[in-house]
Amino acid sequence: MGVKDAQNVINKGSTESLDDLIHYHALKKTGNTQIAKHTLGSFLEAKKNGEFEAYDIMKDPYMRKYTYKALK
């Protein structure tokens, strides 16, 4: 995952895709074994097929460093 993936999501202009990109990033950064075999594309497909739960960045302890100011 990198600049190209982020730019592709931005170009699509979908908030849902941005949420999915953040979810993918959080799973990768925390070393989640469920995500190890996935690329962003295969993750999006798997999530669409129900293999991954709904994601809320505001409830993710790993992402707290990015959301703590929004919670105040």
C-alpha positions in Angstrom: 0.0 0.0 0.0 1.4 3.3 -0.9 0.9 6.6 -2.8 -0.5 4.9 -5.8 -3.2 3.1 -3.8 -4.2 6.3 -2.0 -4.3 8.3 -5.3 -6.5 5.6 -6.9 -9.0 5.9 -4.0 -8.9 9.7 -4.2 -9.6 9.6 -7.9 -12.6 7.4 -7.4 -14.0 10.1 -5.1 -15.9 7.7 -2.8 -16.1 8.1 0.9 -16.7 4.4 1.3 -13.5 3.6 -0.5 -11.6 6.0 1.8 -13.0 4.2 4.8 -12.0 0.9 3.3 -8.5 2.1 2.6 -8.2 3.3 6.3 -9.5 -0.1 7.4 -7.0 -1.9 5.2 -4.1 0.3 6.5 -5.1 -0.3 10.1 -5.2 -4.1 9.6 -1.8 -4.1 7.8 -0.1 -1.9 10.5 -1.4 -4.0 13.4 -0.2 -7.2 11.8 -3.6 -8.8 11.5 -3.1 -12.3 10.1 -6.5 -12.2 8.3 -5.1 -9.4 6.0 -1.7 -11.0 5.3 -2.8 -12.7 2.0 -4.6 -9.6 0.7 -3.7 -6.7 -1.6 -5.9 -3.6 -1.4 -7.9 -4.9 -4.4 -8.5 -8.4 -3.0 -9.3 -6.9 0.5 -12.0 -4.7 -1.1 -13.5 -7.7 -2.8 -13.3 -9.8 0.3 -15.0 -7.0 2.4 -17.7 -6.7 -0.2 -18.3 -10.4 0.1 -18.6 -10.2 3.9 -15.2 -11.6 4.9 -14.4 -8.5 7.0 -16.5 -6.8 9.6 -17.7 -3.2 9.4 -15.1 -0.7 10.5 -15.3 2.4 12.6 -12.1 4.4 12.9 -13.4 6.1 16.0 -13.6 2.7 17.8 -10.2 1.4 16.7 -7.6 1.6 19.5 -4.7 1.6 17.0 -6.1 4.6 15.1 -6.7 6.5 18.4 -3.5 8.5 17.7 -5.3 10.0 14.7 -8.8 10.4 16.2 -8.3 11.5 19.8 -8.8 15.2 19.0 -12.1 14.5 17.3 -13.4 12.7 20.4 -12.9 15.7 22.7 
